[in-house]
Amino acid sequence: MKQLIPTMLSISLAIIHVFNQIPTDIPNQSTPIDLTSTTDIILFITLPLIMIVLYVYWRKKKRSE
């Protein structure tokens, strides 16, 4: 019984800590990405692809040295 109380206390404090980490002031995007918009295509498709290609190029260059 002596270990049950500290265990329950630490679990409840951990749960409270997890719920306090959830952001409340950040708006959620509830609509899907609009692929007809040029901005969305650049942000969500083109830029990540460029970053992946540049990373692969950098890794190859680094390994060859």
C-alpha positions as CSV (number, residue, x, y, z in Angstrom):
1,M,0.0,0.0,0.0
2,K,2.9,2.4,0.7
3,Q,4.1,2.1,-2.9
4,L,0.7,2.4,-4.4
5,I,0.1,6.0,-3.3
6,P,3.4,7.4,-4.8
7,T,2.8,5.4,-8.0
8,M,-0.7,6.7,-8.4
9,L,0.5,10.2,-7.6
10,S,3.3,10.0,-10.2
11,I,0.9,8.6,-12.8
12,S,-1.7,11.3,-12.2
13,L,1.0,14.0,-12.4
14,A,2.3,12.5,-15.7
15,I,-1.2,12.6,-17.1
16,I,-1.7,16.2,-16.1
17,H,1.7,17.1,-17.6
18,V,0.8,15.4,-20.9
19,F,-2.5,17.3,-21.2
20,N,-0.8,20.6,-20.4
21,Q,1.4,20.0,-23.4
22,I,-1.4,20.1,-25.9
23,P,-1.4,23.5,-27.7
24,T,-4.7,25.3,-27.6
25,D,-3.9,28.6,-29.4
26,I,-2.8,27.0,-32.7
27,P,-5.5,26.7,-35.3
28,N,-6.1,23.2,-36.7
29,Q,-6.3,22.6,-40.5
30,S,-9.5,20.8,-40.9
31,T,-9.6,20.9,-44.7
32,P,-7.5,18.8,-47.0
33,I,-4.7,20.3,-49.0
34,D,-5.9,22.1,-52.1
35,L,-3.7,20.8,-55.0
36,T,-5.1,23.4,-57.4
37,S,-3.4,26.2,-55.4
38,T,0.2,26.9,-56.6
39,T,1.3,27.8,-53.1
40,D,0.2,24.4,-51.7
41,I,1.9,22.6,-54.5
42,I,5.2,24.5,-53.8
43,L,5.0,24.1,-50.0
44,F,3.8,20.5,-49.8
45,I,5.3,18.8,-52.9
46,T,8.1,20.8,-54.5
47,L,10.0,22.0,-51.5
48,P,10.1,18.6,-49.7
49,L,11.3,16.9,-52.9
50,I,14.0,19.5,-53.4
51,M,15.1,19.0,-49.8
52,I,15.3,15.2,-50.2
53,V,17.3,15.5,-53.4
54,L,19.7,18.0,-51.9
55,Y,20.1,15.7,-48.8
56,V,20.9,12.7,-51.0
57,Y,23.4,14.8,-53.0
58,W,25.0,16.1,-49.8
59,R,25.3,12.6,-48.4
60,K,26.9,11.2,-51.6
61,K,29.3,14.1,-51.7
62,K,30.2,13.6,-48.0
63,R,30.8,9.9,-48.4
64,S,33.0,10.3,-51.4
65,E,35.4,12.6,-49.5
